[in-house]
Amino acid sequence: MEEEVKGAVAVVESLLRAVEEIAAVSYHRNAYKKQFCNLSRRVRLLAPMFEELRDSKKPISDKAVTALASLGRAIGLAEELLRFGSRGSKISLVLDRDRMMRRFQEVTAQLEQTLGEISFGELDISDEVREQVELVRTQFKRAKELLDTSDAELFNDLSSVYGMSIHAKVDPVLLSRLAEKLQLTTIADLKQESLALNELLGDDDRDLGEAIKKMSVVLKKIEDYMQTQNPEICIPASAKVLTSDETAKAPVVPDDFRCPISLELMRDPVIVSTGQTYERVFIEKWLKAGHVTCPKTQQKLSSTSLTPNHVIRSLIIQWCEENGMELLKYPAHHGPDNSLCSAKEHARVADLILKLSSESSDDQRTAAAEIRLLAKCSGDNRVCITEAGAIPLLVGLLSAVDSQTQEHAVTALYNLSINEQNKDKIIAAGAVTGILHVLKRGSMEARENAAATLFSLSVVDANKVIIGDAGAIEPLVLLLNEGSQRGKKDAAAALFNLCIYPGNRGKALKAGVMPGLMGLLMHPQGDMVDEALAILAILSSHPQGKVAIRAAEALPLLVELIRSGSPSNKENAATILVHLCNSEEEQQQHLAAAQVQGVIGPLYEMAESGTDRGKRKAVQLLGCMNKFLEQQHEARAQVQAKAQARAQALGEQ
């Protein structure tokens, strides 16, 4: 009996704590203010019932305890939704309105249902409180049946900007409306939104990658607009740097991509507490010199912690690609990240580590699944989990018999690998062999996540060699050929990274990558043309790659892509054609075939309006083409001269 009483008390206390935690959630600053306010207010109105039950001397029946526990789980879902809305990206929340509204309805339905399962007559509560709770249930029931849509104008405005290129012009009135409605008008607002977008990068759904890049561009446009209204919001234009004749021809680096200290293009941008972004190595030197202020604003720093600015780095990489510059490499950080997890969170992770080491397959599967989710949620969690020693244990589970355990383990490693220091630790733990085991024999989702993990690890140049030598190329090619759409994309991303190392290109060609790539190019509706063409552009520099492209009779397709493809596709198609024409023996054949296909006009257009790298390739091809045409003209002139000479000789006879 005493145990039952303790159980009832524990349930009631947990309900009160949950309501207190919901009351502490900040839910006002986003596009769903009305919905979040209503949900929070209705749950908080249940607090008097829980307080009376706590103070009551009358025991609670087992049936009522069970019903209250169910209500507690529903309140937990409500708290999770409110926290998600409070901490999540405001831009993402608006664009994902359909899923958000479904979540509101699901949580509302759960609360209404669990309140309906409670027999209030069995509880020692006052009539006034009972009436209040019944009113709350009625409100939940009405809300469940009535879909309360979000701001349609905000959604339409944001949708119109989403997907624009970073250089596209946007109506300032529209940007003003977006900044106001999204409440992105201060340094703190913009910094928080940038951090929220960074956290989305930890999601193990790689389909989000392109969407996050587009949302980053939207945020950048809002930030640029706010700078025109208040120059202190962002880094103002920096001084121009004198360049040599060689560098004068290079594209001008946008001011927002330069470190305010060094005035150089940032490789490892980090955010300080004032919201300003700097190159890590230069701001670290500034701090080590004893400075306690922000170099740009001279504001006192509330903390010396540095947060990686993944959003700006993603935009810098995109700009480098568009301008034909070498992709930036991830630099090594000067010291490990420190986990900011609480003692409670550390204890939770420690408990999960014990379960990973358990002989129970159920414990292993459950722990791996929870670590997967924790590692997905935040950078602090990723550091905390690694410090607790999870990586070697997860690597061991890659060979588990249970397919779900395998999938959770490889996805947890993928999420952990987002932290740059963890990449080397995962490699050092011997994970590549286990990841390849999953890539070859796991479920389709596990194979997808294994390919994504190899992609993440192969960002480090040394790892490209290790992964290639371990035999990853062949199973990746197999996934590219026969996998799901997501599997194909993951395999293509990993193959692209690995083939940047020249030693892996021959392995990819030997593994039979060419037929799959050509198949993807021939089916543009498959949405993989960009990936296939990017890999082909790398492989076309390999002698066997040239042979395979010629054998596939790809030249007409390449000319068509130069004529009507996207800017990046035109650039890659021209790159392939340049590589094909580098061979003296084959050059004239390819140039003649390209001329027949009508490549000259598109090349002139590309030389005028393509990307910087595309322009260079187009000019290079036009130079080859003009030389080829001159040679043809000279050859024809020589033939005509010989014919005229023979005719003249015959006439004189």
Salt bridges, closest charged atoms under 4 A:
GLU2 OE2 - LYS6 NZ 3.68
ASP55 OD1 - ARG54 NE 3.21
GLU79 OE2 - ARG83 NE 3.01
GLU80 OE2 - ARG103 NH2 3.84
ASP96 OD2 - ARG99 NE 2.61
GLU112 OE2 - ARG137 NH2 3.22
GLU112 OE1 - LYS144 NZ 3.27
ASP148 OD2 - LYS34 NZ 3.78
ASP151 OD2 - LYS181 NZ 2.92
GLU153 OE2 - ARG177 NE 3.89
GLU153 OE1 - LYS181 NZ 2.57
ASP157 OD2 - ARG177 NE 2.63
ASP189 OD1 - ARG29 NH2 2.54
ASP203 OD1 - LYS376 NZ 3.63
ASP204 OD2 - ARG372 NH2 2.85
ASP204 OD1 - LYS376 NZ 3.75
ASP205 OD1 - ARG486 NH1 3.95
ASP224 OD1 - LYS220 NZ 2.71
ASP256 OD2 - LYS220 NZ 2.33
ASP268 OD2 - ARG280 NE 2.74
ASP268 OD2 - HIS333 NE2 3.13
GLU284 OE2 - ARG280 NH1 3.77
GLU322 OE1 - HIS167 NE2 3.73
ASP351 OD2 - LYS355 NZ 3.98
ASP362 OD1 - ARG365 NH2 2.54
GLU370 OE2 - ARG348 NH2 2.54
ASP402 OD2 - ARG365 NH1 3.50
GLU407 OE2 - ARG372 NH1 3.29
GLU445 OE2 - ARG372 NH2 3.60
GLU448 OE1 - ARG486 NE 3.55
ASP461 OD2 - LYS329 NZ 3.42
ASP461 OD1 - LYS464 NZ 3.04
ASP469 OD1 - LYS507 NZ 2.72
GLU482 OE2 - ARG447 NH2 3.43
ASP490 OD2 - ARG206 NH2 3.05
ASP527 OD2 - LYS489 NZ 3.87
GLU531 OE2 - LYS489 NZ 3.01
GLU560 OE1 - ARG563 NH1 2.81
GLU571 OE2 - ARG613 NH1 2.82
